[in-house]
């Protein structure tokens, strides 16, 4: 059931949140963007192998939602999860090392781009199987209820997942058992190269969950504060036993589906139209208009983030490769990861 989520405008949220929180959200979006740009560069130089799906253009979704979470909440990512892991507070150096396949990687060099995992941050991993992680998110929600906790689990997935059987099974159980799971559909308009309107009889994803009695709404996925506003309502509901929730964030990826995708199925006009609504530039303008941030602040943050990302690459380059015996480690859950 689609519902109205909050009367608080994004302008009021600008005034309500502390300046430090605005700056931290801005820094995180810039970090995700620069990290992904560097990952793309390193992939083209063959420093990164395997698959690599970039989050460029979708930064506001993960940052907006996760900025309202607590450290003990849980996050489940997709295969496009670098930005989601960064927004969860995972170590940027360890993520880059993982992309390089090094032993200092966040998954010890065994997972690569699509399988980041951080137990300390409750980042429950990316998942290369489309929709395959939604039932796991329901299981995390069940575990929270079983233990009597008030944590929430945020589960990201793309628009292509809503046509999978696992999507419907997970949402049905979540609705039936009132699980504290926030299902976040990052609708970037394309399932690989297929436009949503060509693959879904009901392209409005927020209506797809009406049969499960789950509160749902859609939000501008390029507007950081609009996402944060809706996320606050969903998080509060789930903490107080009124979960689950479904959020459709209408967003856009500026790169292809993966590094191997030239994205020739999109027109230049379409891409440029969405670039005008770049989430980072939109938030910049909002902060500047309210005098929350200055041009000098923007330049300083930009330089700091460049240093961080360059440091990530150096850390990855200097890190050792896994040794052959590592193939036999971290096989059983009793082992420290």
N, C-alpha and C positions, 0 to 999 in steps of 0.2 A: 504494500500500500504506500503510495507516494504521499508524503506529508510536508507541510511547511516546517522548516527547521529552526529558524531563529529570526527575530526582528532586529537583531543587532546588525547594523550596516558595516561594510568594510571600513568606512570612514571612522565610525565609532570605535572599531577595533584598533585602528591606528592610534587613536587617542588613549585607549584603555590599556594596551600592552606596554610594558616598560621599554624604554629605548634600547636597552641592552638585548632584549629578546628580539626586537626587530632586526638589529644589526647581526645577531647570531643567525637568524633565519636567512638573511641576505648573504652572509658569509658562506653558509652551507650550500645555498644554491650556486654561488660562484664556484665553490670547491667542486661540486658535482660536475658543473659544466667544464671546467678546466681539466679535471681528472679525465673525463670522457674524451675530450679533445686530444689529450696526451695519449690515452689508450688507443685511440684511432691511429695516431701517428706511429706509435710503437708497433701496432699491428701491421701497418704498411711497411715497416722496416723489418718485419719478420722476427721481432723480439717477442711477440705474443703469437701463440699458435692456437689452433682449434677454432671454435666459434667465438664471436665477440659481438654482442648486441649492445648498442650505445643508448643511453638514456637522455640524450641531448634534446631539449624541448619539453621534457616531462618533469623537470626538476621540482616544480611547485607542488606536485602531487605528494611525493614522499616527504618533502620538507614540511609542507603544511600540515599533513596528518601527524607525522611523528614528532613534530614540535610540541604537540599536546599530550604525548605519552609520558609515562613514568619509566624509570630504568628497569623496573621489574615486569613491564609488559612484554608481550611477545610479538615478533614480526616474522612473517613468511613472505619471501620474495619470489619473483618469477625468474625466468632465465635472463631477463633484462634488469639485473638487480644491483649493479654497481652503485647506482645512486641511492637505492633503498638501503643498502648496507652502510653507506657513508652517513646517511641521515639517521641511522640507528646508532651512530657513534662508533662504528667499527674503525679500526686503525687503517688509515689510508695507505700507509706504507705496506702493511700486510696484504691489503687487497691488491695493490700493484704487483707485489711479489708473487701472489697467487696467479695473476694473469701471466706472469713470466714463467710459471711452473717451478718456483723455487721453494726450498724447504722452509723458508721463513714465511711462506704464504699463509693466509688466514685458514686455509684447509690443507696446510702442509705441502702445497704444490700438487695435490692429488685431484683437485676439483676443477680448477680453471675458472673461466669466466662465468659459467652457469651454475656453479656449485660452491658458492661462498657460504661459510658457516662460522658462527661465533657464539659459543656457549655462554661466555661471560656477559655478552650483550643481549642474550635471549633472541639473537637473530638466527632463526631456525633453518636457514638455508635457502638458496635459490633452487628451482626445480626445472629441469629441462623438458619435462613432460607437460604438455599443455593441459592445464586443469588438474593435473595429477596431485597437486599439493592441497587442493581445497578440502578433501576429506581429512587430510592430516591436520589442517587448521581446525576443523570441527573436533578432531580428537584432542587438540590442545585446549580448546574451549571446554570440552567435557572434563579434562583433567583439572582445569581451574575450578570448575564447579564442584568436582568430587573432593578437592582439597579445601573447599570453603574459602577460596581466595576472591579478591576483587580486581584481579588483573584483567586485561583485555588482550585479545590476539588480533592483530591486523593482518589480513591476507590480501596481497596484491595479485592481480591477474589481468590479462588482456581481454579485449572484446572477443577474441577467437575462442576463449574458454567457455563462453556461455552456451555453446552448442554441444558441449561434451556432457556425457552422462554423469560424470563425476561432479560436475557443477550442480546439477539438480539433486543428486543424492545428498551432497554435503549441505546444501541450503535447506532441503527438506528436514534433515535431522537437526540442523541448527535451529530452525524455527520450531520444531516439535519439542526440543529439549531446552529452549531458551538459552542457547549458548552465548557467551560473551565474545563473539567474533564479529569484527567489522570487515565485511567483504568489500574490497575496493577494486572496482573495474576501471582500469585505465584504458578508456576507449580512445585510441589514437586513430580511429577511422579505418584502419587496415589490419586484417589478419594476414600477415605476411604481405602479399601483393593484392589481396582481394578486398575490395571495399565492403564495409559493413552492410550497406544497403543491398548488396548482391548475395550476401550470405545469411542474412537474418530476416525472417518474415516480420519481426517486430524489432526494428533497429533501435528503439528507445530501450536501452538496457535496464533502466530503473523500473520498467513495467514488467520485465521478465520474471521478477520474483513475487509478483502479486499473488500467485497461487500458494505461496508458503507463509503468508501472513507476516512478512518481515518488513519493518519500516525501511523506506528507501527514498532516495532523492538523487537528483543529478546536480552537478556543480561545474562551474567553469574551471577546467583543469589548468588554465593558464594564469588564474588569479589566486595567488598564494593566500591572501587573507580570506577569500571566499571559502577556500578549502579548509583553512584553519577553523573558520566559524562553524562549518557543518561538522567537522571532525569533533569539535568540542561537545556538540550535542550527542553524537553517536557514542563517544567515549563515556560520557556521563551516564547515558542510558545503559550501556553494557556494564558499567561498574555497579549499577543499582538494580541489576537483575532484569533489565528491560531490553536485553539483547535478543537476537543478533541485529545487525544493521547492514544495509547495502548502500554503497555510495558509487555512483557512476560519475567519474571525473572525465569530462570531455577535453582531451588534450591532443597533442600532435608531436610526432617524432620528426625532427628535421633531417635525420639521416635515414638510410634504408633500413629494412628489417634487420639485417646484419651487415657486417663489413663486406660481405660478398654480394650484396644487393645494390644495383645501381639506381633503383627506384624510378625506373622509366615509366611506370604506370601512373605517376603523378605529374601534373602540369607545373610548369614554373610559376604560373600565376597563383596556383593553389598554395604552393610552398611560400611564396612571398606574402600572400595574404595572411598566413599564419605567423610569419616572421615579424610582421608588424605588431603582433600580440605576444612577442617573446616574454615569457614569465619574469625573467630577470630584469629586463628593461622596464616592464610595467611596474614592478615593485620599486625599482630605482626612482621612477617618476613620482610614485606615491610618497616615498620617504623624503625626497627633495622638496616636494610641494608642502610638506608638513614641517620642514626644517628639522627632521629627525636625523638626517645625515647630510654631509656637505660633499662637494666635489673633491675636496682634499681627503675626506674619509674614503670615498670610492677609490681614489688612486692608491691610497695606502693599503686598503683591503686587497685590491687587485695585485699589488706587488707581493704582499704576504702570501696570497694563495699561489702565485706563480712559484715562489720559493718552496712552498709545501709540496707542490706537484713535482717540481724538479727534484726535490729531495726523495720523493717516492721512487722515481726512476733510478736514481743513484743507489738507493737502498736495494732495489730489486736487482740491479746489475751486479752489485757487490755481494749479493747473497749466494750461498752455495746451492748447487743442485741437490735434489734428494739422492740418497745413496740407495743401491739396489735392495738392501735389507729393509728399507722403509716400506716396501711392498707388503711386508708381513706385519706391519704395525698399524694400530688403530682399526683393527678388524672387529674387535669385540667391544661392546659398550662399557665394559669395566675399565678399559684403558683411558688414561687421561688424554683429552684432546684440547 
